[in-house]
Amino acid sequence: MTDHANASDAASTAPPLTGSTAIVRAKRRTPFWDNARFACIVLVVLGHAVQRLTYDSDIALGLYLLIYAFHMPAFAIISGYFSKSDPPNRRQMARVVTDILLPYFIFEGLWTLTKWIVEGSANPNLTQPSWTLWFLLALGIFRLVLPYLALLRWPLLWTVAISIGAGYLPNIDSTFSLSRTLGLLPFFTLGWWLREHDVVERFGLLARRRWGVTVAAVAVFAMAGWSAWFFVDGWRAMNLREWLFYDDNYAALGGTEWWAGGVRLALMAVAIVLSAAFFALLPRGTHWWTHFGQYTMYVYLLHSFVLYPFRESGVLRDLEPTWLWLPIVIVASVLIALGLATRPVRRVFRPLVEPRPAWLFADRALAGLEGRRSDPTGSRRPREEPKPVRPRPDPRQNG
């Protein structure tokens, strides 16, 4: 969620002026980033949907581990790529309120109400994010600390050290999602670093994909998928699922040895390799589903309510055969992501997902925030297409 126009995501093009007509420079999106956003949010839905199947199926657990090995790090990389390290201005500070804090309060309230209605009890606690809401707080903290990280030499090295060191401290826990935030901070910083040094543009990484890169990316995922399934008993014994959450300290996960931080370092390396392979396989062009990548906020905040009755009712347990039910869950996850990003859903839930309360701010000029809406990963979209602007005729030419 950034408040600036990005050169790669919205490159300016200037058509030549003809006659007395001036055309406003249009903002041209780079479809790759919307494709990446939507692919990531599909993986988020799929990971949550398949979770109950992992108790009864090794194949489902292998898929779950493969997804969790990289999907949130990839999301953090995208978020960092579209973040600014400059000190925030007033509008950007206001967007932290409207894009992060208000949705967090609203959906925490909705989850409290849901649990009270369905489970008969609820424990309202804003310091402990419900289910998926932890990432909202993480994004807020990322944006707050980035200007300070940008002042340092070797910011990537510092964030890796912070991530590994946080796992040794039992007092850094899920309060305000701090443990996950610090754990994933290197990926967010990596995304910012890639943009700061123009790595994508300088090396032409979004140019036409070479077949060798595609083969290598497929091989990476094939090897990772095979490893996740073939060694599933070992992964289950070491509680790899919990390690991939970047949430608990090492001792709580059974990593009482001094070198436990090395496990996290290895997982970060795996996440970067898989994220690179994931980005390499994504289409570069525009497809019918590309524009849904602008609305991942809706999918992220709403899909948990769709999945909640299925997960809690037990209908996703003991589903046999796996070869039949796992593909059904995968297809259903894609359909859920598509459905929640559609215009009717956005129209109904926009006041909850993208609140714009002008009355909240002392500066009435901030009421203009409604004009452009932001996605949690930095996708900005205008309300309407830019229109041609015709200058007033010069009266001297009529004499």
C-alpha positions as CSV (number, residue, x, y, z in Angstrom):
1,M,0.0,0.0,0.0
2,T,2.0,2.9,-1.2
3,D,1.0,6.5,-2.1
4,H,3.1,7.1,-5.1
5,A,3.0,6.2,-8.8
6,N,5.5,3.6,-9.7
7,A,7.6,3.7,-12.9
8,S,7.2,0.0,-13.6
9,D,3.6,-0.5,-12.4
10,A,2.3,2.7,-14.0
11,A,4.7,3.9,-16.6
12,S,3.9,7.3,-18.1
13,T,3.5,7.5,-21.8
14,A,3.3,10.9,-23.7
15,P,1.5,10.8,-27.0
16,P,2.6,13.7,-29.3
17,L,0.4,16.8,-29.2
18,T,-1.5,17.6,-32.3
19,G,-3.2,20.9,-33.1
20,S,-4.6,22.6,-30.0
21,T,-5.5,19.3,-28.2
22,A,-3.4,18.2,-25.3
23,I,-3.9,14.6,-24.0
24,V,-3.2,13.8,-20.4
25,R,-0.5,11.3,-19.9
26,A,-2.0,8.0,-19.3
27,K,-0.9,5.6,-16.6
28,R,0.0,2.2,-18.2
29,R,0.2,-0.7,-15.8
30,T,2.7,-3.5,-16.0
31,P,0.4,-6.6,-16.0
32,F,3.1,-8.8,-14.6
33,W,2.7,-7.3,-11.1
34,D,-1.1,-7.7,-11.1
35,N,-0.6,-11.3,-12.3
36,A,1.8,-11.8,-9.4
37,R,-0.6,-10.3,-6.8
38,F,-3.5,-12.4,-7.9
39,A,-1.4,-15.6,-8.1
40,C,-0.1,-14.9,-4.5
41,I,-3.6,-14.4,-3.2
42,V,-4.8,-17.6,-4.8
43,L,-2.0,-19.4,-2.9
44,V,-3.1,-17.7,0.3
45,V,-6.7,-19.0,-0.2
46,L,-5.4,-22.5,-1.2
47,G,-3.1,-22.7,1.8
48,H,-5.9,-22.0,4.2
49,A,-8.4,-24.3,2.3
50,V,-6.1,-27.3,2.3
51,Q,-5.0,-27.0,5.9
52,R,-7.6,-29.4,7.3
53,L,-6.8,-32.0,4.6
54,T,-3.2,-32.1,5.9
55,Y,-4.2,-34.1,9.0
56,D,-5.3,-37.1,6.8
57,S,-3.2,-36.9,3.6
58,D,0.5,-36.8,3.1
59,I,0.0,-35.4,-0.3
60,A,-2.0,-32.5,1.0
61,L,0.6,-31.8,3.7
62,G,3.3,-31.8,1.1
63,L,1.4,-29.3,-1.0
64,Y,0.7,-27.2,2.1
65,L,4.4,-27.1,3.0
66,L,5.4,-26.2,-0.5
67,I,2.9,-23.3,-0.5
68,Y,3.9,-22.0,2.9
69,A,7.6,-22.2,2.0
70,F,7.3,-19.2,-0.2
71,H,3.9,-17.6,-0.7
72,M,3.9,-15.0,2.1
73,P,7.6,-14.2,1.5
74,A,6.7,-13.6,-2.1
75,F,3.8,-11.4,-1.0
76,A,6.2,-9.4,1.2
77,I,8.6,-9.0,-1.6
78,I,5.9,-7.5,-3.8
79,S,4.8,-5.2,-1.0
80,G,8.4,-4.0,-0.5
81,Y,8.9,-3.5,-4.2
82,F,6.1,-0.9,-4.2
83,S,7.1,0.9,-1.0
84,K,8.9,4.2,-0.5
85,S,11.7,4.7,1.9
86,D,11.2,8.5,2.0
87,P,9.7,10.0,5.2
88,P,6.0,9.7,4.8
89,N,4.0,12.8,4.0
90,R,0.6,13.6,5.5
91,R,-1.4,11.7,2.8
92,Q,0.7,8.7,3.2
93,M,0.3,8.8,7.0
94,A,-3.5,9.1,6.5
95,R,-3.4,6.0,4.3
96,V,-1.8,4.0,7.1
97,V,-5.0,4.8,9.0
98,T,-7.5,4.2,6.1
99,D,-5.8,1.2,4.4
100,I,-4.4,-0.7,7.4
101,L,-5.7,0.4,10.9
102,L,-9.3,0.9,10.1
103,P,-9.7,-2.4,8.2
104,Y,-7.9,-4.1,11.0
105,F,-10.3,-2.7,13.6
106,I,-13.3,-3.4,11.5
107,F,-12.5,-7.0,10.7
108,E,-11.3,-7.7,14.3
109,G,-14.7,-6.6,15.4
110,L,-16.4,-8.8,12.7
111,W,-14.3,-11.8,13.9
112,T,-15.2,-11.2,17.5
113,L,-18.9,-11.1,16.6
114,T,-18.6,-14.2,14.4
115,K,-17.0,-16.2,17.1
116,W,-19.5,-15.0,19.7
117,I,-22.4,-16.1,17.4
118,V,-21.0,-19.4,16.2
119,E,-18.9,-20.5,19.2
120,G,-20.9,-18.9,22.0
121,S,-17.8,-17.0,23.3
122,A,-15.3,-14.4,22.2
123,N,-12.3,-12.8,23.7
124,P,-11.8,-9.3,22.1
125,N,-8.1,-8.6,22.0
126,L,-6.7,-6.1,19.5
127,T,-3.2,-7.1,20.4
128,Q,-3.7,-10.6,19.1
129,P,-4.7,-10.5,15.4
130,S,-7.4,-13.0,14.3
131,W,-6.3,-15.4,11.6
132,T,-5.3,-13.5,8.5
133,L,-5.3,-10.0,10.0
134,W,-1.7,-10.3,11.2
135,F,-0.4,-9.3,7.8
136,L,-2.2,-5.9,8.0
137,L,-0.2,-5.1,11.1
138,A,3.0,-6.4,9.5
139,L,2.5,-4.1,6.5
140,G,2.0,-1.2,8.8
141,I,5.2,-2.0,10.8
142,F,7.1,-2.6,7.6
143,R,6.2,0.9,6.3
144,L,7.1,2.5,9.6
145,V,10.6,1.0,9.8
146,L,11.6,1.2,6.1
147,P,12.7,4.9,6.2
148,Y,15.0,4.0,9.1
149,L,16.4,0.8,7.4
150,A,17.1,2.8,4.3
151,L,19.5,5.0,6.3
152,L,21.7,2.1,7.1
153,R,24.5,0.4,5.2
154,W,23.7,-3.2,4.3
155,P,19.9,-3.0,5.2
156,L,19.3,-6.6,3.9
157,L,22.0,-8.0,6.2
158,W,20.6,-6.1,9.2
159,T,17.1,-7.4,8.6
160,V,18.3,-11.0,8.2
161,A,20.1,-10.7,11.5
162,I,16.9,-9.2,13.1
163,S,14.8,-12.1,11.7
164,I,17.2,-14.8,13.0
165,G,17.8,-13.1,16.3
166,A,14.1,-12.6,17.0
167,G,13.6,-16.4,17.1
168,Y,15.9,-16.7,20.1
169,L,13.8,-14.4,22.2
170,P,10.7,-15.9,23.8
171,N,9.3,-12.5,24.7
172,I,8.9,-11.7,21.1
173,D,5.6,-13.4,20.3
174,S,2.4,-12.9,18.3
175,T,1.4,-9.7,20.2
176,F,0.7,-7.2,17.4
177,S,2.1,-9.9,15.1
178,L,5.6,-8.8,16.0
179,S,7.2,-12.2,15.7
180,R,5.9,-12.8,12.1
181,T,6.7,-9.2,11.2
182,L,10.3,-9.4,12.2
183,G,10.6,-12.9,10.7
184,L,9.4,-11.7,7.3
185,L,11.1,-8.3,7.4
186,P,14.0,-9.5,5.2
187,F,11.7,-10.3,2.3
188,F,9.9,-6.9,2.4
189,T,13.3,-5.2,2.5
190,L,14.5,-7.4,-0.4
191,G,11.6,-6.2,-2.5
192,W,12.4,-2.5,-1.7
193,W,16.1,-3.1,-2.4
194,L,15.3,-4.6,-5.8
195,R,13.4,-1.5,-6.7
196,E,15.8,0.9,-5.2
197,H,18.7,-0.5,-7.3
198,D,16.5,-1.0,-10.4
199,V,17.5,-4.6,-10.6
200,V,14.3,-5.7,-12.5
201,E,14.7,-3.0,-15.1
202,R,18.5,-3.2,-15.5
203,F,18.5,-6.9,-16.1
204,G,15.3,-6.9,-18.1
205,L,13.7,-9.5,-15.8
206,L,10.2,-8.6,-17.1
207,A,11.2,-9.0,-20.8
208,R,10.3,-12.0,-22.8
209,R,10.9,-15.1,-20.8
210,R,13.8,-17.4,-22.0
211,W,13.0,-21.1,-22.2
212,G,16.0,-22.0,-20.1
213,V,14.6,-19.9,-17.2
214,T,11.3,-21.6,-17.5
215,V,12.8,-25.1,-17.5
216,A,14.9,-24.1,-14.4
217,A,11.9,-22.7,-12.6
218,V,9.8,-25.9,-13.3
219,A,12.7,-28.0,-12.1
220,V,13.0,-26.0,-8.9
221,F,9.3,-26.6,-8.1
222,A,9.4,-30.2,-9.1
223,M,12.3,-30.8,-6.8
224,A,10.7,-28.9,-4.0
225,G,7.4,-30.6,-4.4
226,W,9.0,-34.0,-4.5
227,S,11.0,-33.2,-1.3
228,A,8.0,-31.9,0.5
229,W,6.1,-35.2,-0.2
230,F,8.9,-37.8,-0.1
231,F,10.3,-36.6,3.3
232,V,6.9,-35.7,4.7
233,D,7.4,-37.8,7.8
234,G,10.6,-36.0,8.6
235,W,9.0,-32.7,8.1
236,R,6.1,-33.7,10.3
237,A,8.5,-34.9,13.0
238,M,10.5,-31.6,13.0
239,N,7.2,-29.6,13.0
240,L,8.2,-27.8,9.8
241,R,4.7,-26.4,9.4
242,E,5.2,-24.2,12.4
243,W,8.7,-23.2,11.4
244,L,7.3,-21.8,8.1
245,F,4.9,-19.5,10.0
246,Y,7.8,-17.4,11.4
247,D,5.7,-17.0,14.5
248,D,7.0,-19.0,17.4
249,N,10.5,-18.8,19.0
250,Y,12.9,-21.6,18.3
251,A,12.6,-23.2,21.7
252,A,8.8,-23.5,21.4
253,L,9.4,-25.3,18.1
254,G,11.9,-27.8,19.6
255,G,14.9,-25.9,18.4
256,T,16.8,-25.6,21.6
257,E,20.3,-25.9,20.1
258,W,22.4,-22.8,19.6
259,W,22.3,-23.3,15.8
260,A,18.5,-23.2,15.6
261,G,18.7,-19.9,13.8
262,G,20.4,-21.7,11.0
263,V,17.1,-23.5,10.3
264,R,15.4,-20.1,9.7
265,L,18.3,-18.9,7.5
266,A,17.9,-22.1,5.4
267,L,14.1,-21.6,5.2
268,M,14.7,-18.0,4.1
269,A,17.1,-19.2,1.3
270,V,14.5,-21.7,0.2
271,A,11.8,-19.0,0.2
272,I,13.9,-16.7,-2.0
273,V,14.7,-19.5,-4.5
274,L,11.1,-20.6,-4.7
275,S,9.8,-17.0,-5.0
276,A,12.3,-16.4,-7.9
277,A,11.0,-19.5,-9.6
278,F,7.4,-18.5,-9.0
279,F,8.0,-15.0,-10.5
280,A,9.8,-16.6,-13.4
281,L,6.8,-18.8,-14.3
282,L,4.2,-16.0,-14.1
283,P,2.8,-14.6,-17.4
284,R,4.1,-11.2,-18.4
285,G,1.1,-10.2,-20.5
286,T,-2.5,-9.2,-19.8
287,H,-5.1,-11.9,-19.4
288,W,-8.8,-11.9,-18.5
289,W,-8.0,-12.4,-14.8
290,T,-5.1,-9.9,-14.6
291,H,-7.1,-7.0,-13.3
292,F,-8.2,-9.0,-10.3
293,G,-4.7,-8.5,-9.0
294,Q,-5.7,-4.9,-8.2
295,Y,-8.2,-6.2,-5.6
296,T,-6.3,-8.7,-3.5
297,M,-7.4,-6.8,-0.3
298,Y,-10.9,-8.0,-0.8
299,V,-9.9,-11.6,-1.3
300,Y,-7.4,-11.5,1.7
301,L,-9.9,-10.1,4.2
302,L,-13.0,-11.9,3.0
303,H,-11.9,-15.4,2.1
304,S,-11.4,-16.4,5.7
305,F,-15.1,-15.9,6.4
306,V,-16.0,-18.1,3.4
307,L,-13.7,-20.9,4.6
308,Y,-14.5,-20.6,8.3
309,P,-17.7,-22.8,8.2
310,F,-15.9,-25.5,6.2
311,R,-12.9,-25.6,8.4
312,E,-14.7,-25.5,11.7
313,S,-17.6,-27.9,10.8
314,G,-15.2,-30.8,10.0
315,V,-16.4,-31.4,6.5
316,L,-12.8,-31.1,5.2
317,R,-11.7,-34.0,7.4
318,D,-11.4,-37.7,6.4
319,L,-12.0,-36.9,2.7
320,E,-11.1,-39.9,0.6
321,P,-9.8,-40.5,-1.9
322,T,-7.2,-37.6,-1.9
323,W,-6.8,-37.7,-5.6
324,L,-10.4,-36.6,-6.0
325,W,-10.9,-34.2,-3.1
326,L,-7.6,-32.3,-3.3
327,P,-8.2,-31.2,-6.9
328,I,-11.7,-30.1,-5.9
329,V,-10.4,-28.0,-3.1
330,I,-7.8,-26.5,-5.4
331,V,-10.4,-25.5,-8.0
332,A,-12.7,-24.2,-5.3
333,S,-9.9,-22.0,-3.9
334,V,-9.3,-20.5,-7.3
335,L,-13.1,-19.8,-7.7
336,I,-13.3,-18.2,-4.3
337,A,-10.4,-15.9,-5.1
338,L,-12.0,-15.0,-8.4
339,G,-15.4,-14.5,-6.9
340,L,-14.3,-12.2,-4.1
341,A,-12.5,-9.9,-6.5
342,T,-15.5,-9.3,-8.7
343,R,-17.2,-6.0,-9.0
344,P,-20.5,-6.9,-7.1
345,V,-18.5,-8.2,-4.1
346,R,-16.3,-5.1,-4.1
347,R,-19.3,-2.8,-4.3
348,V,-21.0,-4.4,-1.3
349,F,-17.9,-4.7,0.9
350,R,-16.0,-1.5,-0.1
351,P,-17.1,0.4,3.0
352,L,-15.5,-2.4,5.2
353,V,-12.4,-3.2,3.1
354,E,-11.6,0.3,1.9
355,P,-13.2,2.8,4.4
356,R,-12.7,6.4,3.6
357,P,-14.1,8.4,6.6
358,A,-13.4,12.0,5.8
359,W,-14.9,13.0,9.1
360,L,-12.0,11.2,10.9
361,F,-9.3,13.7,9.9
362,A,-8.8,17.2,11.3
363,D,-7.5,18.3,7.9
364,R,-10.4,18.2,5.5
365,A,-8.0,18.2,2.6
366,L,-7.4,14.5,3.4
367,A,-11.0,13.8,2.3
368,G,-9.5,13.5,-1.2
369,L,-8.2,10.1,-0.3
370,E,-11.2,8.6,-1.9
371,G,-10.0,9.5,-5.4
372,R,-7.4,6.7,-5.7
373,R,-7.6,3.4,-3.8
374,S,-4.7,1.2,-2.8
375,D,-4.2,-2.5,-2.5
376,P,-2.2,-3.8,0.5
377,T,0.7,-4.8,-1.9
378,G,1.0,-1.3,-3.5
379,S,-1.4,-1.5,-6.4
380,R,-2.9,1.9,-7.0
381,R,-5.9,2.3,-9.3
382,P,-7.8,5.4,-10.5
383,R,-11.6,5.5,-10.1
384,E,-12.0,6.4,-13.7
385,E,-9.9,6.5,-16.9
386,P,-8.1,9.8,-17.6
387,K,-10.0,12.0,-20.0
388,P,-8.6,14.3,-22.7
389,V,-8.1,17.9,-21.5
390,R,-8.8,20.6,-24.1
391,P,-7.2,23.9,-23.3
392,R,-9.2,27.1,-23.6
393,P,-8.8,28.7,-27.1
394,D,-6.4,31.6,-27.3
395,P,-8.5,34.8,-28.1
396,R,-5.5,36.3,-30.0
397,Q,-5.8,33.6,-32.6
398,N,-9.4,34.7,-33.4
399,G,-8.5,38.3,-34.3
